[in-house]
Amino acid sequence: MGVYDIIKSPLITEKLSLLNEDQNLYGFEVDRRANKIQIREAVEKIWGVKVVRVNTMVRKGKPRRVKWSWEHEPSVKRALVWLAEGDRIE
């Protein structure tokens, strides 16, 4: 699995934008098979920053109503990444 396959998209929420300014914290949606070490290496290689800490969580998929039937939304893995002081992702 390549570094560009691990990071799927950034998480953009109001809470994360406030934490980004205060604690240098960024959120990403990542591949379900990726572990914390792979996520750390991917962020460091793509953006050239120093990662201090990585927390991961799996958001369970929920059933959704589609016309007359129910479909199940897939589960999503999210990663919260803390960067070293002075490093930023632009």
Backbone as CSV, one residue per row, in Angstrom:
resi,resn,N_x,N_y,N_z,CA_x,CA_y,CA_z,C_x,C_y,C_z
1,MET,0.856,-1.172,0.000,0.000,0.000,0.000,0.903,1.237,0.000
2,GLY,0.721,2.110,-0.984,1.535,3.314,-1.099,1.065,4.416,-0.171
3,VAL,1.915,5.431,0.002,1.569,6.515,0.929,0.355,7.300,0.445
4,TYR,0.166,7.387,-0.872,-0.981,8.131,-1.393,-2.270,7.311,-1.329
5,ASP,-2.159,6.010,-1.092,-3.341,5.165,-0.915,-3.831,5.191,0.529
6,ILE,-2.955,5.535,1.461,-3.311,5.519,2.883,-4.203,6.700,3.236
7,ILE,-3.811,7.913,2.849,-4.577,9.126,3.161,-5.631,9.308,2.075
8,LYS,-6.908,9.222,2.444,-7.982,9.370,1.458,-8.411,10.823,1.300
9,SER,-8.693,11.498,2.425,-9.135,12.891,2.358,-8.958,13.551,3.718
10,PRO,-8.868,14.886,3.728,-8.788,15.585,5.014,-10.168,15.696,5.650
11,LEU,-10.205,15.736,6.965,-11.454,15.991,7.682,-11.533,17.490,7.930
12,ILE,-12.612,18.098,7.497,-12.774,19.538,7.662,-14.032,19.773,8.486
13,THR,-13.828,20.071,9.767,-14.935,20.382,10.659,-14.585,21.635,11.440
14,GLU,-15.578,22.241,12.033,-15.354,23.450,12.823,-14.464,23.148,14.030
15,LYS,-14.716,22.028,14.685,-13.932,21.661,15.861,-12.467,21.413,15.495
16,LEU,-12.229,20.710,14.393,-10.851,20.443,13.985,-10.127,21.712,13.552
17,SER,-10.842,22.651,12.949,-10.179,23.899,12.554,-9.754,24.706,13.775
18,LEU,-10.536,24.668,14.848,-10.143,25.347,16.090,-8.954,24.639,16.745
19,LEU,-8.965,23.306,16.763,-7.856,22.553,17.339,-6.583,22.700,16.505
20,ASN,-6.754,22.895,15.194,-5.613,23.098,14.318,-4.837,24.342,14.734
21,GLU,-5.544,25.407,15.074,-4.898,26.653,15.480,-4.252,26.519,16.858
22,ASP,-4.919,25.822,17.785,-4.433,25.733,19.164,-3.379,24.643,19.359
23,GLN,-3.642,23.438,18.867,-2.803,22.284,19.201,-2.037,21.705,18.016
24,ASN,-2.121,22.348,16.848,-1.437,21.847,15.651,-1.905,20.425,15.322
25,LEU,-3.219,20.235,15.301,-3.862,18.933,15.101,-4.576,18.905,13.752
26,TYR,-4.411,17.821,13.011,-5.067,17.651,11.717,-5.800,16.315,11.704
27,GLY,-6.902,16.249,10.951,-7.680,15.021,10.849,-7.742,14.541,9.411
28,PHE,-7.689,13.224,9.232,-7.738,12.622,7.904,-8.629,11.392,7.924
29,GLU,-9.278,11.153,6.789,-9.940,9.876,6.571,-8.897,8.982,5.920
30,VAL,-8.681,7.797,6.493,-7.596,6.930,6.029,-8.135,5.552,5.652
31,ASP,-7.292,4.775,4.991,-7.639,3.409,4.611,-7.838,2.563,5.864
32,ARG,-8.839,1.690,5.846,-9.158,0.868,7.030,-8.020,-0.062,7.423
33,ARG,-7.196,-0.474,6.466,-6.119,-1.429,6.744,-4.856,-0.764,7.279
34,ALA,-4.785,0.569,7.236,-3.570,1.283,7.650,-3.462,1.337,9.171
35,ASN,-2.230,1.190,9.678,-2.013,1.321,11.114,-1.376,2.683,11.415
36,LYS,-1.137,2.964,12.691,-0.637,4.278,13.097,0.749,4.572,12.530
37,ILE,1.590,3.569,12.451,2.943,3.772,11.929,2.893,4.133,10.449
38,GLN,2.051,3.440,9.680,1.914,3.737,8.256,1.332,5.128,8.036
39,ILE,0.369,5.529,8.869,-0.234,6.857,8.752,0.812,7.925,9.052
40,ARG,1.610,7.712,10.104,2.679,8.654,10.466,3.666,8.822,9.305
41,GLU,4.115,7.704,8.735,5.078,7.749,7.636,4.490,8.429,6.401
42,ALA,3.203,8.184,6.118,2.560,8.790,4.953,2.485,10.307,5.099
43,VAL,2.068,10.794,6.271,1.957,12.243,6.490,3.339,12.888,6.418
44,GLU,4.335,12.262,7.034,5.690,12.819,7.012,6.261,12.854,5.597
45,LYS,5.980,11.840,4.798,6.522,11.786,3.440,5.789,12.737,2.493
46,ILE,4.472,12.819,2.591,3.698,13.660,1.671,3.940,15.144,1.938
47,TRP,3.876,15.558,3.212,3.963,16.988,3.535,5.312,17.418,4.102
48,GLY,6.193,16.501,4.381,7.514,16.846,4.889,7.485,17.499,6.262
49,VAL,6.663,16.979,7.162,6.542,17.513,8.523,6.896,16.421,9.528
50,LYS,7.076,16.800,10.788,7.380,15.853,11.862,6.099,15.566,12.628
51,VAL,5.682,14.299,12.673,4.476,13.887,13.389,4.862,13.483,14.807
52,VAL,4.140,14.053,15.794,4.401,13.765,17.199,3.537,12.612,17.689
53,ARG,2.268,12.582,17.275,1.323,11.606,17.817,0.228,11.315,16.795
54,VAL,-0.293,10.090,16.817,-1.392,9.693,15.931,-2.429,8.937,16.752
55,ASN,-3.682,9.352,16.663,-4.801,8.610,17.247,-5.717,8.179,16.110
56,THR,-6.256,6.959,16.201,-7.163,6.474,15.163,-8.481,6.040,15.782
57,MET,-9.513,6.074,14.964,-10.838,5.621,15.387,-11.576,5.088,14.165
58,VAL,-12.484,4.162,14.385,-13.306,3.636,13.304,-14.744,4.051,13.573
59,ARG,-15.299,4.832,12.638,-16.695,5.252,12.744,-17.537,4.187,12.052
60,LYS,-18.392,3.534,12.813,-19.196,2.434,12.300,-20.212,2.952,11.286
61,GLY,-20.380,2.202,10.195,-21.353,2.557,9.174,-22.775,2.410,9.696
62,LYS,-23.655,3.251,9.196,-25.034,3.257,9.676,-25.984,2.866,8.545
63,PRO,-27.114,2.293,8.885,-28.095,2.001,7.836,-28.763,3.289,7.353
64,ARG,-28.957,3.390,6.055,-29.587,4.559,5.452,-30.771,4.116,4.602
65,ARG,-31.797,4.926,4.585,-32.992,4.644,3.800,-32.773,5.128,2.370
66,VAL,-32.957,4.233,1.399,-32.851,4.587,-0.010,-34.116,4.102,-0.696
67,LYS,-34.962,5.039,-1.067,-36.280,4.753,-1.642,-37.062,3.801,-0.743
68,TRP,-37.227,2.528,-1.190,-38.049,1.600,-0.414,-37.232,0.570,0.352
69,SER,-35.931,0.713,0.331,-35.101,-0.291,0.997,-34.049,0.381,1.877
70,TRP,-33.332,-0.431,2.606,-32.264,0.052,3.477,-30.924,-0.380,2.903
71,GLU,-29.962,0.537,2.908,-28.595,0.222,2.516,-27.687,0.559,3.681
72,HIS,-26.585,-0.156,3.768,-25.664,0.053,4.882,-24.478,0.885,4.416
73,GLU,-24.243,2.000,5.100,-23.107,2.873,4.814,-21.823,2.182,5.292
74,PRO,-20.716,2.277,4.557,-19.496,1.595,5.007,-18.860,2.266,6.227
75,SER,-18.139,1.489,7.017,-17.404,2.031,8.155,-16.200,2.817,7.641
76,VAL,-15.813,3.860,8.386,-14.738,4.753,7.961,-13.714,4.869,9.080
77,LYS,-12.435,4.789,8.729,-11.369,4.973,9.712,-10.876,6.410,9.620
78,ARG,-10.750,7.051,10.786,-10.275,8.432,10.854,-9.005,8.479,11.686
79,ALA,-8.127,9.394,11.337,-6.876,9.554,12.079,-6.723,11.010,12.489
80,LEU,-6.358,11.232,13.747,-6.014,12.558,14.241,-4.501,12.596,14.381
81,VAL,-3.871,13.591,13.756,-2.414,13.665,13.687,-1.945,14.966,14.315
82,TRP,-1.062,14.858,15.328,-0.456,16.026,15.959,0.914,16.249,15.333
83,LEU,1.201,17.502,14.954,2.490,17.840,14.361,3.383,18.526,15.380
84,ALA,4.689,18.504,15.118,5.656,19.164,15.990,5.467,20.680,15.915
85,GLU,5.933,21.378,16.939,5.826,22.843,16.978,6.523,23.438,15.763
86,GLY,5.873,24.392,15.133,6.450,25.065,13.977,6.098,24.425,12.644
87,ASP,5.630,23.186,12.627,5.239,22.524,11.379,3.777,22.807,11.081
88,ARG,3.476,22.990,9.789,2.102,23.235,9.354,1.869,22.520,8.033
89,ILE,0.624,22.140,7.798,0.221,21.568,6.512,-0.587,22.635,5.793
90,GLU,-0.148,22.993,4.609,-0.850,24.030,3.828,-1.582,23.402,2.669
